[in-house]
Amino acid sequence: MSSELVWFKSSHSSNEGGECVEVGWRKSTHSGDEGGNCVEIAETTSAVLVRDSKDKSGPHLTFSPAAWEAFVEYARSA
């Protein structure tokens, strides 16, 4: 299994083949823009990484894809 990040094209990049930015981390859609509690995730085929978006160079948590899916499913049902 690969442990490389899954890259996402920036939503601010045009489709005209110009300069594009790709990011491996993406911010939770449930994080507000008010500077509150924000998390970002990066997915690989063998792991899901989670970090505090306000401390990008700080520590991150690593989950197996199955454990992350179970967490998300639980959080949605709560």
PyMOL Python script that loads the backbone (N, CA, C, O; Angstrom):
from pymol import cmd

cmd.read_pdbstr("""\
ATOM      1  N   MET A   1       0.828  -1.200   0.000  1.00  0.00           N
ATOM      2  CA  MET A   1       0.000   0.000   0.000  1.00  0.00           C
ATOM      3  C   MET A   1       0.865   1.254   0.000  1.00  0.00           C
ATOM      4  O   MET A   1       1.933   1.278   0.612  1.00  0.00           O
ATOM      5  N   SER A   2       0.413   2.268  -0.671  1.00  0.00           N
ATOM      6  CA  SER A   2       1.133   3.529  -0.732  1.00  0.00           C
ATOM      7  C   SER A   2       0.820   4.366   0.500  1.00  0.00           C
ATOM      8  O   SER A   2      -0.289   4.318   1.034  1.00  0.00           O
ATOM      9  N   SER A   3       1.811   5.134   0.946  1.00  0.00           N
ATOM     10  CA  SER A   3       1.566   6.037   2.069  1.00  0.00           C
ATOM     11  C   SER A   3       1.648   7.488   1.616  1.00  0.00           C
ATOM     12  O   SER A   3       1.808   8.388   2.441  1.00  0.00           O
ATOM     13  N   GLU A   4       1.539   7.721   0.299  1.00  0.00           N
ATOM     14  CA  GLU A   4       1.599   9.074  -0.220  1.00  0.00           C
ATOM     15  C   GLU A   4       0.283   9.802   0.026  1.00  0.00           C
ATOM     16  O   GLU A   4      -0.779   9.183   0.097  1.00  0.00           O
ATOM     17  N   LEU A   5       0.365  11.128   0.156  1.00  0.00           N
ATOM     18  CA  LEU A   5      -0.825  11.935   0.339  1.00  0.00           C
ATOM     19  C   LEU A   5      -1.670  11.937  -0.917  1.00  0.00           C
ATOM     20  O   LEU A   5      -1.142  11.866  -2.027  1.00  0.00           O
ATOM     21  N   VAL A   6      -2.979  12.020  -0.748  1.00  0.00           N
ATOM     22  CA  VAL A   6      -3.891  12.219  -1.862  1.00  0.00           C
ATOM     23  C   VAL A   6      -3.979  13.722  -2.071  1.00  0.00           C
ATOM     24  O   VAL A   6      -4.368  14.441  -1.150  1.00  0.00           O
ATOM     25  N   TRP A   7      -3.631  14.217  -3.244  1.00  0.00           N
ATOM     26  CA  TRP A   7      -3.567  15.652  -3.505  1.00  0.00           C
ATOM     27  C   TRP A   7      -4.890  16.173  -4.026  1.00  0.00           C
ATOM     28  O   TRP A   7      -5.586  15.485  -4.773  1.00  0.00           O
ATOM     29  N   PHE A   8      -5.237  17.389  -3.632  1.00  0.00           N
ATOM     30  CA  PHE A   8      -6.459  18.049  -4.055  1.00  0.00           C
ATOM     31  C   PHE A   8      -6.100  19.366  -4.708  1.00  0.00           C
ATOM     32  O   PHE A   8      -5.287  20.119  -4.172  1.00  0.00           O
ATOM     33  N   LYS A   9      -6.697  19.663  -5.866  1.00  0.00           N
ATOM     34  CA  LYS A   9      -6.462  20.928  -6.547  1.00  0.00           C
ATOM     35  C   LYS A   9      -7.186  22.043  -5.794  1.00  0.00           C
ATOM     36  O   LYS A   9      -8.336  21.884  -5.385  1.00  0.00           O
ATOM     37  N   SER A  10      -6.514  23.149  -5.620  1.00  0.00           N
ATOM     38  CA  SER A  10      -7.095  24.291  -4.933  1.00  0.00           C
ATOM     39  C   SER A  10      -8.345  24.774  -5.664  1.00  0.00           C
ATOM     40  O   SER A  10      -8.370  24.828  -6.894  1.00  0.00           O
ATOM     41  N   SER A  11      -9.369  25.120  -4.909  1.00  0.00           N
ATOM     42  CA  SER A  11     -10.594  25.641  -5.519  1.00  0.00           C
ATOM     43  C   SER A  11     -10.370  27.037  -6.106  1.00  0.00           C
ATOM     44  O   SER A  11     -11.224  27.544  -6.834  1.00  0.00           O
ATOM     45  N   HIS A  12      -9.227  27.663  -5.796  1.00  0.00           N
ATOM     46  CA  HIS A  12      -8.904  28.985  -6.328  1.00  0.00           C
ATOM     47  C   HIS A  12      -8.091  28.906  -7.613  1.00  0.00           C
ATOM     48  O   HIS A  12      -7.741  29.943  -8.177  1.00  0.00           O
ATOM     49  N   SER A  13      -7.779  27.692  -8.095  1.00  0.00           N
ATOM     50  CA  SER A  13      -7.055  27.509  -9.347  1.00  0.00           C
ATOM     51  C   SER A  13      -8.040  27.508 -10.506  1.00  0.00           C
ATOM     52  O   SER A  13      -9.160  27.012 -10.380  1.00  0.00           O
ATOM     53  N   SER A  14      -7.619  28.065 -11.630  1.00  0.00           N
ATOM     54  CA  SER A  14      -8.513  28.088 -12.792  1.00  0.00           C
ATOM     55  C   SER A  14      -8.399  26.777 -13.550  1.00  0.00           C
ATOM     56  O   SER A  14      -7.472  25.999 -13.325  1.00  0.00           O
ATOM     57  N   ASN A  15      -9.333  26.537 -14.438  1.00  0.00           N
ATOM     58  CA  ASN A  15      -9.316  25.345 -15.284  1.00  0.00           C
ATOM     59  C   ASN A  15      -8.622  25.611 -16.612  1.00  0.00           C
ATOM     60  O   ASN A  15      -8.691  24.782 -17.519  1.00  0.00           O
ATOM     61  N   GLU A  16      -7.951  26.754 -16.740  1.00  0.00           N
ATOM     62  CA  GLU A  16      -7.325  27.145 -17.999  1.00  0.00           C
ATOM     63  C   GLU A  16      -5.878  26.667 -18.115  1.00  0.00           C
ATOM     64  O   GLU A  16      -5.176  27.087 -19.035  1.00  0.00           O
ATOM     65  N   GLY A  17      -5.415  25.808 -17.218  1.00  0.00           N
ATOM     66  CA  GLY A  17      -4.065  25.290 -17.299  1.00  0.00           C
ATOM     67  C   GLY A  17      -3.016  26.239 -16.764  1.00  0.00           C
ATOM     68  O   GLY A  17      -1.823  26.014 -16.971  1.00  0.00           O
ATOM     69  N   GLY A  18      -3.420  27.276 -16.094  1.00  0.00           N
ATOM     70  CA  GLY A  18      -2.485  28.232 -15.523  1.00  0.00           C
ATOM     71  C   GLY A  18      -1.845  27.692 -14.261  1.00  0.00           C
ATOM     72  O   GLY A  18      -1.808  26.482 -14.034  1.00  0.00           O
ATOM     73  N   GLU A  19      -1.350  28.588 -13.457  1.00  0.00           N
ATOM     74  CA  GLU A  19      -0.712  28.191 -12.217  1.00  0.00           C
ATOM     75  C   GLU A  19      -1.737  27.603 -11.267  1.00  0.00           C
ATOM     76  O   GLU A  19      -2.759  28.226 -10.983  1.00  0.00           O
ATOM     77  N   CYS A  20      -1.467  26.414 -10.782  1.00  0.00           N
ATOM     78  CA  CYS A  20      -2.382  25.721  -9.883  1.00  0.00           C
ATOM     79  C   CYS A  20      -1.657  25.385  -8.585  1.00  0.00           C
ATOM     80  O   CYS A  20      -0.446  25.165  -8.572  1.00  0.00           O
ATOM     81  N   VAL A  21      -2.394  25.352  -7.530  1.00  0.00           N
ATOM     82  CA  VAL A  21      -1.863  24.948  -6.246  1.00  0.00           C
ATOM     83  C   VAL A  21      -2.565  23.664  -5.844  1.00  0.00           C
ATOM     84  O   VAL A  21      -3.793  23.587  -5.877  1.00  0.00           O
ATOM     85  N   GLU A  22      -1.795  22.659  -5.466  1.00  0.00           N
ATOM     86  CA  GLU A  22      -2.375  21.420  -4.972  1.00  0.00           C
ATOM     87  C   GLU A  22      -2.004  21.276  -3.507  1.00  0.00           C
ATOM     88  O   GLU A  22      -0.888  21.596  -3.097  1.00  0.00           O
ATOM     89  N   VAL A  23      -2.948  20.796  -2.734  1.00  0.00           N
ATOM     90  CA  VAL A  23      -2.714  20.647  -1.300  1.00  0.00           C
ATOM     91  C   VAL A  23      -3.065  19.240  -0.865  1.00  0.00           C
ATOM     92  O   VAL A  23      -4.018  18.642  -1.367  1.00  0.00           O
ATOM     93  N   GLY A  24      -2.294  18.715   0.068  1.00  0.00           N
ATOM     94  CA  GLY A  24      -2.573  17.397   0.608  1.00  0.00           C
ATOM     95  C   GLY A  24      -3.489  17.462   1.815  1.00  0.00           C
ATOM     96  O   GLY A  24      -4.214  16.509   2.099  1.00  0.00           O
ATOM     97  N   TRP A  25      -3.461  18.576   2.523  1.00  0.00           N
ATOM     98  CA  TRP A  25      -4.322  18.761   3.686  1.00  0.00           C
ATOM     99  C   TRP A  25      -5.569  19.497   3.255  1.00  0.00           C
ATOM    100  O   TRP A  25      -5.501  20.401   2.423  1.00  0.00           O
ATOM    101  N   ARG A  26      -6.714  19.120   3.812  1.00  0.00           N
ATOM    102  CA  ARG A  26      -7.943  19.862   3.543  1.00  0.00           C
ATOM    103  C   ARG A  26      -8.664  20.110   4.857  1.00  0.00           C
ATOM    104  O   ARG A  26      -8.673  19.273   5.760  1.00  0.00           O
ATOM    105  N   LYS A  27      -9.260  21.273   4.931  1.00  0.00           N
ATOM    106  CA  LYS A  27      -9.940  21.715   6.148  1.00  0.00           C
ATOM    107  C   LYS A  27     -11.315  21.071   6.237  1.00  0.00           C
ATOM    108  O   LYS A  27     -11.990  20.894   5.223  1.00  0.00           O
ATOM    109  N   SER A  28     -11.727  20.726   7.438  1.00  0.00           N
ATOM    110  CA  SER A  28     -13.051  20.155   7.654  1.00  0.00           C
ATOM    111  C   SER A  28     -14.122  21.117   7.171  1.00  0.00           C
ATOM    112  O   SER A  28     -14.022  22.325   7.389  1.00  0.00           O
ATOM    113  N   THR A  29     -15.144  20.585   6.517  1.00  0.00           N
ATOM    114  CA  THR A  29     -16.249  21.427   6.067  1.00  0.00           C
ATOM    115  C   THR A  29     -17.085  21.926   7.247  1.00  0.00           C
ATOM    116  O   THR A  29     -17.907  22.828   7.084  1.00  0.00           O
ATOM    117  N   HIS A  30     -16.883  21.350   8.425  1.00  0.00           N
ATOM    118  CA  HIS A  30     -17.618  21.787   9.615  1.00  0.00           C
ATOM    119  C   HIS A  30     -16.822  22.784  10.442  1.00  0.00           C
ATOM    120  O   HIS A  30     -17.282  23.211  11.501  1.00  0.00           O
ATOM    121  N   SER A  31     -15.633  23.163   9.977  1.00  0.00           N
ATOM    122  CA  SER A  31     -14.841  24.174  10.656  1.00  0.00           C
ATOM    123  C   SER A  31     -15.310  25.536  10.199  1.00  0.00           C
ATOM    124  O   SER A  31     -15.481  25.770   9.002  1.00  0.00           O
ATOM    125  N   GLY A  32     -15.516  26.419  11.125  1.00  0.00           N
ATOM    126  CA  GLY A  32     -15.952  27.769  10.779  1.00  0.00           C
ATOM    127  C   GLY A  32     -14.788  28.632  10.347  1.00  0.00           C
ATOM    128  O   GLY A  32     -13.629  28.260  10.536  1.00  0.00           O
ATOM    129  N   ASP A  33     -15.085  29.774   9.774  1.00  0.00           N
ATOM    130  CA  ASP A  33     -14.051  30.719   9.367  1.00  0.00           C
ATOM    131  C   ASP A  33     -13.765  31.741  10.466  1.00  0.00           C
ATOM    132  O   ASP A  33     -13.029  32.702  10.241  1.00  0.00           O
ATOM    133  N   GLU A  34     -14.331  31.545  11.628  1.00  0.00           N
ATOM    134  CA  GLU A  34     -14.176  32.511  12.707  1.00  0.00           C
ATOM    135  C   GLU A  34     -12.895  32.293  13.512  1.00  0.00           C
ATOM    136  O   GLU A  34     -12.686  32.969  14.520  1.00  0.00           O
ATOM    137  N   GLY A  35     -12.037  31.368  13.092  1.00  0.00           N
ATOM    138  CA  GLY A  35     -10.805  31.118  13.827  1.00  0.00           C
ATOM    139  C   GLY A  35     -11.009  30.217  15.028  1.00  0.00           C
ATOM    140  O   GLY A  35     -10.166  30.182  15.924  1.00  0.00           O
ATOM    141  N   GLY A  36     -12.098  29.499  15.063  1.00  0.00           N
ATOM    142  CA  GLY A  36     -12.395  28.622  16.191  1.00  0.00           C
ATOM    143  C   GLY A  36     -11.710  27.281  16.074  1.00  0.00           C
ATOM    144  O   GLY A  36     -10.573  27.195  15.610  1.00  0.00           O
ATOM    145  N   ASN A  37     -12.395  26.238  16.493  1.00  0.00           N
ATOM    146  CA  ASN A  37     -11.843  24.892  16.466  1.00  0.00           C
ATOM    147  C   ASN A  37     -11.849  24.365  15.040  1.00  0.00           C
ATOM    148  O   ASN A  37     -12.910  24.088  14.481  1.00  0.00           O
ATOM    149  N   CYS A  38     -10.669  24.227  14.452  1.00  0.00           N
ATOM    150  CA  CYS A  38     -10.567  23.786  13.067  1.00  0.00           C
ATOM    151  C   CYS A  38      -9.633  22.592  12.966  1.00  0.00           C
ATOM    152  O   CYS A  38      -8.584  22.552  13.608  1.00  0.00           O
ATOM    153  N   VAL A  39     -10.023  21.632  12.162  1.00  0.00           N
ATOM    154  CA  VAL A  39      -9.152  20.491  11.902  1.00  0.00           C
ATOM    155  C   VAL A  39      -8.968  20.343  10.400  1.00  0.00           C
ATOM    156  O   VAL A  39      -9.828  20.721   9.605  1.00  0.00           O
ATOM    157  N   GLU A  40      -7.820  19.781  10.036  1.00  0.00           N
ATOM    158  CA  GLU A  40      -7.531  19.460   8.650  1.00  0.00           C
ATOM    159  C   GLU A  40      -7.177  17.988   8.587  1.00  0.00           C
ATOM    160  O   GLU A  40      -6.630  17.426   9.536  1.00  0.00           O
ATOM    161  N   ILE A  41      -7.496  17.363   7.449  1.00  0.00           N
ATOM    162  CA  ILE A  41      -7.132  15.959   7.271  1.00  0.00           C
ATOM    163  C   ILE A  41      -6.357  15.801   5.973  1.00  0.00           C
ATOM    164  O   ILE A  41      -6.495  16.592   5.039  1.00  0.00           O
ATOM    165  N   ALA A  42      -5.543  14.764   5.941  1.00  0.00           N
ATOM    166  CA  ALA A  42      -4.851  14.344   4.725  1.00  0.00           C
ATOM    167  C   ALA A  42      -5.001  12.837   4.662  1.00  0.00           C
ATOM    168  O   ALA A  42      -4.793  12.145   5.658  1.00  0.00           O
ATOM    169  N   GLU A  43      -5.363  12.325   3.489  1.00  0.00           N
ATOM    170  CA  GLU A  43      -5.627  10.898   3.344  1.00  0.00           C
ATOM    171  C   GLU A  43      -4.560  10.230   2.493  1.00  0.00           C
ATOM    172  O   GLU A  43      -4.121  10.782   1.485  1.00  0.00           O
ATOM    173  N   THR A  44      -4.147   9.043   2.905  1.00  0.00           N
ATOM    174  CA  THR A  44      -3.323   8.165   2.096  1.00  0.00           C
ATOM    175  C   THR A  44      -4.085   6.856   1.983  1.00  0.00           C
ATOM    176  O   THR A  44      -5.153   6.708   2.577  1.00  0.00           O
ATOM    177  N   THR A  45      -3.559   5.924   1.242  1.00  0.00           N
ATOM    178  CA  THR A  45      -4.246   4.640   1.130  1.00  0.00           C
ATOM    179  C   THR A  45      -4.138   3.831   2.408  1.00  0.00           C
ATOM    180  O   THR A  45      -4.917   2.903   2.624  1.00  0.00           O
ATOM    181  N   SER A  46      -3.170   4.177   3.267  1.00  0.00           N
ATOM    182  CA  SER A  46      -2.980   3.395   4.487  1.00  0.00           C
ATOM    183  C   SER A  46      -3.228   4.172   5.771  1.00  0.00           C
ATOM    184  O   SER A  46      -3.156   3.592   6.854  1.00  0.00           O
ATOM    185  N   ALA A  47      -3.522   5.483   5.683  1.00  0.00           N
ATOM    186  CA  ALA A  47      -3.711   6.266   6.901  1.00  0.00           C
ATOM    187  C   ALA A  47      -4.504   7.533   6.615  1.00  0.00           C
ATOM    188  O   ALA A  47      -4.548   8.027   5.488  1.00  0.00           O
ATOM    189  N   VAL A  48      -5.132   8.045   7.677  1.00  0.00           N
ATOM    190  CA  VAL A  48      -5.767   9.357   7.644  1.00  0.00           C
ATOM    191  C   VAL A  48      -5.075  10.169   8.729  1.00  0.00           C
ATOM    192  O   VAL A  48      -5.037   9.766   9.891  1.00  0.00           O
ATOM    193  N   LEU A  49      -4.524  11.323   8.338  1.00  0.00           N
ATOM    194  CA  LEU A  49      -3.811  12.198   9.270  1.00  0.00           C
ATOM    195  C   LEU A  49      -4.724  13.355   9.648  1.00  0.00           C
ATOM    196  O   LEU A  49      -5.446  13.876   8.798  1.00  0.00           O
ATOM    197  N   VAL A  50      -4.700  13.760  10.900  1.00  0.00           N
ATOM    198  CA  VAL A  50      -5.550  14.840  11.398  1.00  0.00           C
ATOM    199  C   VAL A  50      -4.678  15.808  12.172  1.00  0.00           C
ATOM    200  O   VAL A  50      -3.865  15.390  12.997  1.00  0.00           O
ATOM    201  N   ARG A  51      -4.839  17.112  11.912  1.00  0.00           N
ATOM    202  CA  ARG A  51      -4.052  18.123  12.630  1.00  0.00           C
ATOM    203  C   ARG A  51      -4.906  19.347  12.922  1.00  0.00           C
ATOM    204  O   ARG A  51      -5.977  19.530  12.343  1.00  0.00           O
ATOM    205  N   ASP A  52      -4.416  20.175  13.825  1.00  0.00           N
ATOM    206  CA  ASP A  52      -5.032  21.453  14.166  1.00  0.00           C
ATOM    207  C   ASP A  52      -4.643  22.445  13.076  1.00  0.00           C
ATOM    208  O   ASP A  52      -3.455  22.662  12.842  1.00  0.00           O
ATOM    209  N   SER A  53      -5.610  23.044  12.414  1.00  0.00           N
ATOM    210  CA  SER A  53      -5.302  23.958  11.314  1.00  0.00           C
ATOM    211  C   SER A  53      -4.588  25.220  11.781  1.00  0.00           C
ATOM    212  O   SER A  53      -3.975  25.914  10.971  1.00  0.00           O
ATOM    213  N   LYS A  54      -4.657  25.525  13.060  1.00  0.00           N
ATOM    214  CA  LYS A  54      -3.985  26.710  13.585  1.00  0.00           C
ATOM    215  C   LYS A  54      -2.539  26.423  13.975  1.00  0.00           C
ATOM    216  O   LYS A  54      -1.785  27.349  14.273  1.00  0.00           O
ATOM    217  N   ASP A  55      -2.141  25.145  13.979  1.00  0.00           N
ATOM    218  CA  ASP A  55      -0.778  24.753  14.352  1.00  0.00           C
ATOM    219  C   ASP A  55      -0.262  23.743  13.328  1.00  0.00           C
ATOM    220  O   ASP A  55      -0.042  22.574  13.645  1.00  0.00           O
ATOM    221  N   LYS A  56      -0.073  24.215  12.098  1.00  0.00           N
ATOM    222  CA  LYS A  56       0.255  23.326  10.980  1.00  0.00           C
ATOM    223  C   LYS A  56       1.570  22.573  11.168  1.00  0.00           C
ATOM    224  O   LYS A  56       1.723  21.474  10.636  1.00  0.00           O
ATOM    225  N   SER A  57       2.506  23.128  11.898  1.00  0.00           N
ATOM    226  CA  SER A  57       3.780  22.432  12.109  1.00  0.00           C
ATOM    227  C   SER A  57       3.764  21.606  13.393  1.00  0.00           C
ATOM    228  O   SER A  57       4.759  20.970  13.740  1.00  0.00           O
ATOM    229  N   GLY A  58       2.651  21.619  14.084  1.00  0.00           N
ATOM    230  CA  GLY A  58       2.523  20.867  15.327  1.00  0.00           C
ATOM    231  C   GLY A  58       2.259  19.389  15.070  1.00  0.00           C
ATOM    232  O   GLY A  58       2.351  18.929  13.932  1.00  0.00           O
ATOM    233  N   PRO A  59       1.936  18.652  16.110  1.00  0.00           N
ATOM    234  CA  PRO A  59       1.720  17.209  15.980  1.00  0.00           C
ATOM    235  C   PRO A  59       0.441  16.894  15.202  1.00  0.00           C
ATOM    236  O   PRO A  59      -0.432  17.748  15.043  1.00  0.00           O
ATOM    237  N   HIS A  60       0.351  15.680  14.731  1.00  0.00           N
ATOM    238  CA  HIS A  60      -0.863  15.214  14.071  1.00  0.00           C
ATOM    239  C   HIS A  60      -1.192  13.813  14.574  1.00  0.00           C
ATOM    240  O   HIS A  60      -0.324  13.088  15.059  1.00  0.00           O
ATOM    241  N   LEU A  61      -2.444  13.458  14.448  1.00  0.00           N
ATOM    242  CA  LEU A  61      -2.912  12.122  14.809  1.00  0.00           C
ATOM    243  C   LEU A  61      -2.980  11.281  13.549  1.00  0.00           C
ATOM    244  O   LEU A  61      -3.254  11.800  12.467  1.00  0.00           O
ATOM    245  N   THR A  62      -2.734   9.992  13.678  1.00  0.00           N
ATOM    246  CA  THR A  62      -2.791   9.076  12.546  1.00  0.00           C
ATOM    247  C   THR A  62      -3.790   7.968  12.844  1.00  0.00           C
ATOM    248  O   THR A  62      -3.715   7.317  13.886  1.00  0.00           O
ATOM    249  N   PHE A  63      -4.724   7.759  11.926  1.00  0.00           N
ATOM    250  CA  PHE A  63      -5.749   6.725  12.069  1.00  0.00           C
ATOM    251  C   PHE A  63      -5.699   5.800  10.862  1.00  0.00           C
ATOM    252  O   PHE A  63      -5.312   6.215   9.770  1.00  0.00           O
ATOM    253  N   SER A  64      -6.087   4.565  11.058  1.00  0.00           N
ATOM    254  CA  SER A  64      -6.279   3.682   9.901  1.00  0.00           C
ATOM    255  C   SER A  64      -7.538   4.169   9.186  1.00  0.00           C
ATOM    256  O   SER A  64      -8.412   4.761   9.820  1.00  0.00           O
ATOM    257  N   PRO A  65      -7.645   3.931   7.881  1.00  0.00           N
ATOM    258  CA  PRO A  65      -8.872   4.345   7.182  1.00  0.00           C
ATOM    259  C   PRO A  65     -10.139   3.771   7.821  1.00  0.00           C
ATOM    260  O   PRO A  65     -11.159   4.456   7.894  1.00  0.00           O
ATOM    261  N   ALA A  66     -10.082   2.512   8.286  1.00  0.00           N
ATOM    262  CA  ALA A  66     -11.266   1.903   8.907  1.00  0.00           C
ATOM    263  C   ALA A  66     -11.619   2.600  10.221  1.00  0.00           C
ATOM    264  O   ALA A  66     -12.793   2.838  10.501  1.00  0.00           O
ATOM    265  N   ALA A  67     -10.608   2.927  11.024  1.00  0.00           N
ATOM    266  CA  ALA A  67     -10.871   3.616  12.295  1.00  0.00           C
ATOM    267  C   ALA A  67     -11.436   5.006  12.043  1.00  0.00           C
ATOM    268  O   ALA A  67     -12.351   5.435  12.747  1.00  0.00           O
ATOM    269  N   TRP A  68     -10.904   5.723  11.044  1.00  0.00           N
ATOM    270  CA  TRP A  68     -11.407   7.061  10.723  1.00  0.00           C
ATOM    271  C   TRP A  68     -12.859   6.984  10.250  1.00  0.00           C
ATOM    272  O   TRP A  68     -13.695   7.785  10.668  1.00  0.00           O
ATOM    273  N   GLU A  69     -13.154   6.022   9.381  1.00  0.00           N
ATOM    274  CA  GLU A  69     -14.515   5.862   8.886  1.00  0.00           C
ATOM    275  C   GLU A  69     -15.488   5.572  10.024  1.00  0.00           C
ATOM    276  O   GLU A  69     -16.601   6.098  10.048  1.00  0.00           O
ATOM    277  N   ALA A  70     -15.059   4.726  10.975  1.00  0.00           N
ATOM    278  CA  ALA A  70     -15.907   4.413  12.131  1.00  0.00           C
ATOM    279  C   ALA A  70     -16.132   5.659  12.980  1.00  0.00           C
ATOM    280  O   ALA A  70     -17.242   5.880  13.465  1.00  0.00           O
ATOM    281  N   PHE A  71     -15.095   6.478  13.166  1.00  0.00           N
ATOM    282  CA  PHE A  71     -15.225   7.724  13.933  1.00  0.00           C
ATOM    283  C   PHE A  71     -16.217   8.657  13.248  1.00  0.00           C
ATOM    284  O   PHE A  71     -17.122   9.182  13.896  1.00  0.00           O
ATOM    285  N   VAL A  72     -16.055   8.867  11.934  1.00  0.00           N
ATOM    286  CA  VAL A  72     -16.944   9.766  11.206  1.00  0.00           C
ATOM    287  C   VAL A  72     -18.373   9.281  11.254  1.00  0.00           C
ATOM    288  O   VAL A  72     -19.298  10.074  11.430  1.00  0.00           O
ATOM    289  N   GLU A  73     -18.560   7.985  11.099  1.00  0.00           N
ATOM    290  CA  GLU A  73     -19.913   7.411  11.175  1.00  0.00           C
ATOM    291  C   GLU A  73     -20.522   7.648  12.549  1.00  0.00           C
ATOM    292  O   GLU A  73     -21.692   8.016  12.655  1.00  0.00           O
ATOM    293  N   TYR A  74     -19.737   7.440  13.602  1.00  0.00           N
ATOM    294  CA  TYR A  74     -20.214   7.680  14.960  1.00  0.00           C
ATOM    295  C   TYR A  74     -20.558   9.155  15.171  1.00  0.00           C
ATOM    296  O   TYR A  74     -21.598   9.481  15.742  1.00  0.00           O
ATOM    297  N   ALA A  75     -19.666  10.052  14.699  1.00  0.00           N
ATOM    298  CA  ALA A  75     -19.892  11.485  14.886  1.00  0.00           C
ATOM    299  C   ALA A  75     -21.155  11.947  14.166  1.00  0.00           C
ATOM    300  O   ALA A  75     -21.884  12.802  14.667  1.00  0.00           O
ATOM    301  N   ARG A  76     -21.408  11.383  12.999  1.00  0.00           N
ATOM    302  CA  ARG A  76     -22.617  11.760  12.248  1.00  0.00           C
ATOM    303  C   ARG A  76     -23.881  11.301  12.967  1.00  0.00           C
ATOM    304  O   ARG A  76     -24.916  11.962  12.875  1.00  0.00           O
ATOM    305  N   SER A  77     -23.813  10.182  13.677  1.00  0.00           N
ATOM    306  CA  SER A  77     -25.005   9.645  14.337  1.00  0.00           C
ATOM    307  C   SER A  77     -25.251  10.271  15.707  1.00  0.00           C
ATOM    308  O   SER A  77     -26.329  10.107  16.278  1.00  0.00           O
ATOM    309  N   ALA A  78     -24.277  10.973  16.229  1.00  0.00           N
ATOM    310  CA  ALA A  78     -24.400  11.543  17.596  1.00  0.00           C
ATOM    311  C   ALA A  78     -25.227  12.803  17.602  1.00  0.00           C
ATOM    312  O   ALA A  78     -25.427  13.405  18.657  1.00  0.00           O
TER     313      ALA A  78
END
""", "prot")
cmd.dss("prot")
cmd.show_as("cartoon", "prot")
cmd.util.cbc("prot")
cmd.orient("prot")
